Every structure is written in structure tokens, then in C-alpha cells.
Amino acid sequence: MQKILFVCLGNICRSPLAEGIMLHLKEKHGLPLEIDSAGTAHYHIGEAPDHRTIANAAKNGVDLSKLRARQFQVSDFEDFDRIYVMDTSNYRNVLSISDQKQHHAKVRFLLDVVFPNQNKEVPDPYYGSEKDFEAAFQLVYNACEALRLSLV
């Protein structure tokens, strides 16, 4: 069973969105996956995703209501096979937690699944409009669907 972790800053917008989409795809396609998300910062530990993220995901048929934020920890390197980050800042923050090459090899940009080796970022919609939340949803959904196809 593959174990996949998605990481953003606060674990309330992009990474729980990716977790929820992959959980949705897991259920829809019967995928043997363990999926989680985390944030590199401690700001929102125990909180639900941002209400705008929940609403946008629900509009697109994905339920995020049961998810709760947690902080990335060094044990995640051992607990997960793949770690997908949303942007350069989170990439650096995750890598800074460990100096082990085998840990670093697990960390990738989520959008590299769609745009290989380009290290494109999923823009953080937190300070944006509904349009930004929808754009983030579409980017993350497309990446998760490509990830699902790569696992089959």
C-alpha cells in the first residue's frame, strides 16, 4: 500500500484539498492508498480546513469536513512513501527537517506530476477570491488525477 502525504504551510487550504481529492479518488477507484496532509507551520493544528476551501471542494463533489490540520514532523519521512509539497517555501521547510538523502528523495512538488521537473507551485488561495480557490481546486484535482493514473 502506497502512503502519500501532501504538505502546504498551514494545512488548511492546499494540502487538505489534495488529501480530500485523493480520498475521493481512492474511494471512487478502489485504490490501495493511505493518504494524509500536514502543514509546515503550527498555526492551525486541530482546525478544519478554511471554510472557503471546504465550500469550493463541496461544490466540486469533494468532502473535506472531517479533515483536521496537523504539523509536519520528522517521523513523516519514515511513515510515508511520497511527500508532495505545494510550493518552494514548503519544499525548503520539509527538507530542512532532515539531512538524510533517502528522506529528501521522497519529497516532490505536487505539480511535477503534471509538469515534470518544473517545480511549479500551487498558488495559495488564502488571500484571494473564490476564483483563486476554484483555480487551486482545478490544479490540485488535475495533479491528483495524474497521480492516480501513475499509481495504476
HELIX and SHEET records of a PDB file:
HELIX    1   1 ARG A   14  HIS A   29  1                                  16    
HELIX    2   2 HIS A   51  LYS A   59  1                                   9    
HELIX    3   3 ASP A   76  ASP A   79  1                                   4    
HELIX    4   4 THR A   88  SER A   96  1                                   9    
HELIX    5   5 LYS A  101  HIS A  104  1                                   4    
HELIX    6   6 LEU A  110  VAL A  113  5                                   4    
HELIX    7   7 GLU A  130  LEU A  151  1                                  22    
SHEET    1   A 4 LEU A  33  GLY A  39  0                                        
SHEET    2   A 4 GLN A   2  CYS A   8  1                                        
SHEET    3   A 4 ARG A  82  VAL A  85  1                                        
SHEET    4   A 4 VAL A 107  PHE A 109  1                                        
END                                                                             
